[in-house]
């Protein structure tokens, strides 16, 4: 029986029951930093499909997807596997993974433009991603850029968490005031 990995959950429940292997879907690129995935597949599911394990600190790009998903990138912080709507970009000793992630994140609009289709359901492919030019400064400069931008990401995350707390507080106050 030939099955596509992204359709496994609809076809063979044993591929998903008691899953232990992190399985990243294309929508999860919107989380930017992937520490864990929403779903996990079983060893049987992994063995029966063509997915490969993705190492931690790998940049993952959505090749397809409705809405704003296509062209969005994330960086893995755990080992996982993906469906065919994502491509994994492993770095070598010449490029810092966080630098590559930050650079490609900044290229979202350009990546969407080069994808096939007229803005609706276009798609990127491995050739387009492979041919995409990335400037590669020295490793120390890459590290400085990555550290600088990552510190902003951390500040944004902290501010979002603080905003969520204030919203919850307001919600509670409103409920108390208008009961």
N, C-alpha and C positions, 0 to 999 in steps of 0.2 A: 504494500500500500504506500503510494507516494504522497507525501503531505508537505505543504509549505509551512514553515515554522510559525509565521504570523497567524496561521489558521489553526494551529494545534489546539488551542483552548476550546475551540468549537468542535473539534473532531474526537480527540482522545483524552478523556479526563485523567487517565493515569499519568499523562505527561505533565500534569499540573498538581495533582494531589501530593501532599507532603513534599512539595518542592523545596530544594535547598540551594539551588543555583540562581543567583540574581539574574533577572530577565528585564532588560530595559526596553520600553516601548518608545516610539518616536516622540510622543507627547511629553515625555519626561525630560527632554532637552531643555524645556522651559525652566527647569529647576536649577540650571547652570552647573551646580556642583553636585555630583551624584555620589552620595554616601551609601544609599541603599535604594532598591527599586520597589515599586508597588507589588510586583508579582515575582514569583520564583517558579522555575521549572524543576521537574524531577530529573534524576540522572538518566532515566529512560527517555524522557523527552529530549534531553540534550543529545543523547546517543543517536536518536532517530532523526534529527534534523541537521541541516548543514551549517548551523551557527558555529562560531569560534569564540573562545574566551577572549575577552578584552582585558588587558592589564590595567591596574590602577594608574592614574595620571595619564590617561589616553584621552585625546580630544575626540569627541563624537559629534558628527554633524548629521542633521536630518536631511535626507535626500528628497523626501516627499512629505506630503502632509497638507492638510487643508488649513486655511487661515494663515497664521503667521509661523507655522512650524518649519516649513521648508527653508533651509539656510541657517537655522538656529543651531548654535553649538553649545556643548556642555563639556565638562571635564570629569572623568571618572575618578573617584577616590577609593574605589573598591573593584575587585575583579567581578566581571559580569559578562553576559552575552546579550546579543541584540537580535532584532529581526532585520530583514533586508532593507528596511526603510532608513536605516542608519549606516553610516560608514565610520569606521574607527581609524584615526590617524595617529600612528605611533611616531614619536620623535626619536631622533638619534642623538649622538653626543654633540652635534653642532647646533641644536635648537632646544631651547628651554620649553617644556610642555606648557607651563603657565603663560609664557610669552605667546606661544602659538595660539592658545585658547583666547587670550585677550585680543590678539590681532584679528583672528577670524571672527570673534564676537563683534568687533568694530566694522567688519566687512559685510554685515547682514544684508544691507540694501544691495550691494554689488553682487553678492551671491544669488540673491533673488532675481536680479536682472539677467544674469547669465544663464539661469535655469530655463529649460525649455518651456514653452507655453506662453500665453499672453497674460500672465498675472493670476489666472484662475487656478487650474490644477496642473501647473507646470511641474517640472522635476529636475533635480540635479542628478548627475550620474558620476561614477567613479572617474571617468575621463575628465570631466569638467573640474572636479575637485583636484585631481592630480595635476592638471595644467594651471591651476590658479597660482599666481605668483605671490610669494610671501617674502617681504624684505627680511634679511637675516643680519642684524648687526652683531657685534662681538657678544660672546656669552656674558661677560660682565654687564654690558649695556642691556642685553635681554633681561637679565636678572633684575636690574634696577627698574626697568619698565614694568616688569611683571609684579615686583614688590609694591611699586607705587600704585598700580591699578588695583591690585588685590586689597591693599589697605582701604581704598575707596569702596570696594565691594563689601568689605567687612563693616565699614561705617554705614553704608546703605542698609545692610541687613540689620544692624543694631537699631537704626532709626525706624525701620519697618516694624521691628518687634516692639519698640516703644510706642509707636503709633497704634498698633493692635491693642496694646494694654489700655491706652487712653480711650480707644473706641469701646472696649469692653466696659470700662468704668462708666463712660457716658451711657451706654446701653442699660447698665444696672441702675444708674441714677434716674434715667427716664422711666424705667419700670416702677421704681419706688415712688416717683413723683406723680405718675398718672394712673395709679391703681386705686 
